[in-house]
Amino acid sequence: VYEESSSAENAFNYYLNELSLINRELTVLIKGNFETISRKIEEKITKLNKDGINVKVEQCHGSLAHRATEIMETGVIDTFVLGSHGKHKLTEYLLGSVTVHIIRKSSLPVFIIH
């Protein structure tokens, strides 16, 4: 899941540095201005493709949490890598959180990067 935040950038960099050697496929869900964000990560995606990693980029129009859960249920992914903003727990409880939702729904490993 990638949106315009430092947490999302940290999660993407974690994949690049730690998981890309063992996980050769990456699906990036983009929330926000698709064109701007796509251009921002285009260089990284090009490098991953050259390194033999299959990258799929998808624009998310609705809820990131629901779309991530839908993808999980298809069986095409085996791990989540998410950035967490570290919001106050009361805010997460009242407003919800993509990270919290995915942790609760996922039967897959979830890496949370702050």
N, C-alpha and C positions, 0 to 999 in steps of 0.2 A: 504494500500500500504506500503510495507516494503522493504527498501533497506538499505544498510549499512551506516546509518547516525544517528547522535544524534537526529535529528528531528523525524525520523521514530521511534526510540526507545521511545522518549517522547510521540508520538501519541499512540504507543502500550501500554505504561504505563497508559496513560489517559483512554483508554478503560478498562484496568484491574481495575483501581481504581474508575472510575466514571460511566461507562456504562455497565459493565458486570452484574450488578444486575438487570438491566431492559432489556437488549438486550442479549438473550441467544444463539445467533448464531453469529459467526465471520468468515468472509472470509478474508484471508491474501494473498495479491498479493505480490510475491517476485520478485524483480528485482536485478540481479547480480548473484553471485555465490550461486546457490540454496542450495547446500550441506552445505556450510559454514554457511549461514544465517539460514537454517533450524535447524542446530545443536545449533546455538546461541539462538534460541527462543524455542527449544524443551522442556525445563523445564517449561516454561510459558504455553505452549500449553498443556502439560501433566496435569498441575495444573488446567487449565480451563476445560479440559475434566473431571477430577475428580469432579469439581464443577458443572457438568451438562451442560457445555457450548459446543455446537457443533462447532468445529473449522475445517474449510476447508482451506488448504494451496495450493496455485496455483502458479506455476512458470510462469512469464510473459516474453515471448521471444521478443515481439515487444514493441510498445509504451505503457507505463503504462496508460497514459491518455486515449488512445483509448480502451484499455482492460477494464478499470474501467467504461467507458461510456457504453461499450457493456454489462457488468454485470448489470449496473443500468437499462438498457432498458429491461432486462429479468424480472424485478420485484421481484427478489429473495433477494434483499437487501433493507433496509429502511433508512440507514444513512451512510455517509462517515466520517471516522476519518483519517485526513492526517497530516503529519508533513510538516512544511514549513521551508525552509532554510533561508528565509528573504533576498533573492538576491536583488540586486539593480533593481529598476523598469525598467530601460532601458534594462538591460540584460534579464529580463522576457519578455519584449515586443519583443525584437529581436529574442531570442532563444525559447521562449515559456516556460511554466511551467506546470507541471502536476497539481498542485493545482489550478492555474488560469483556466486551461482548464476544470477541473471538476466543479469548481464554476460556470463557464459560462454555462455548459451543464446540470448541475444537477437540477432536480426538487425535489430532496431530501435534507434533512438537511445535512450540511457539517460542521464538527468540524475541525478547523485548529489549530494545536498545534505547538508552536514554541519551 
